[in-house]
């Protein structure tokens, strides 16, 4: 029965740690930019494609 009290205490402590991390992230502005990630995914492939073309152009004179 003692292990049950220990596990409940650990789970409450872990939940408080995650709650504190969420409030810290909200306070520092981690959740404010919701537009950039949706746009970044559209242009990421173009940048990688251009890098590979530049690299292949340098490999073949």
Secondary structure as UniProt FT lines:
FT   HELIX           2..27
FT   TURN            28..31
FT   HELIX           36..59
//
